[in-house]
Amino acid sequence: GLFVSPRGVWPQSLLAVFGLTCAGLSGAVFVALHHLTGARWGRGLLRVPEAMVGVLPFAVVATAILAFGAPTLYAWADPRVTYR
């Protein structure tokens, strides 16, 4: 799809990366709040949000890949478009 119709692939990739980043950051916030408050009720559950934080390096790489689709995603990033 990237070579046939890039206008359809890049926006969907942007949404996927956004969702991946939100999942990783929500896990980080949950773990941080759990440790900050000293809660004991979620110790058995804590491995799940810790694993969610593990997707953040992949989200960084995916965000860097999205830079190649910036002219398709954003009109201001297209060098062919001129503004007066």
Secondary structure in CASP SS format (residue, H / E / C, confidence):
PFRMAT SS
TARGET T0000
AUTHOR 0000-0000-0000
METHOD secondary structure of the structure
MODEL  1
G C 1.00
L C 1.00
F C 1.00
V C 1.00
S C 1.00
P H 1.00
R H 1.00
G H 1.00
V H 1.00
W H 1.00
P H 1.00
Q H 1.00
S H 1.00
L H 1.00
L H 1.00
A H 1.00
V H 1.00
F H 1.00
G H 1.00
L H 1.00
T H 1.00
C H 1.00
A H 1.00
G H 1.00
L H 1.00
S H 1.00
G H 1.00
A H 1.00
V H 1.00
F H 1.00
V H 1.00
A H 1.00
L H 1.00
H H 1.00
H H 1.00
L H 1.00
T H 1.00
G C 1.00
A C 1.00
R C 1.00
W C 1.00
G C 1.00
R C 1.00
G C 1.00
L C 1.00
L C 1.00
R H 1.00
V H 1.00
P H 1.00
E H 1.00
A H 1.00
M H 1.00
V H 1.00
G C 1.00
V C 1.00
L H 1.00
P H 1.00
F H 1.00
A H 1.00
V H 1.00
V H 1.00
A H 1.00
T H 1.00
A H 1.00
I H 1.00
L H 1.00
A H 1.00
F H 1.00
G H 1.00
A H 1.00
P H 1.00
T H 1.00
L H 1.00
Y C 1.00
A H 1.00
W H 1.00
A H 1.00
D C 1.00
P C 1.00
R C 1.00
V C 1.00
T C 1.00
Y C 1.00
R C 1.00
END
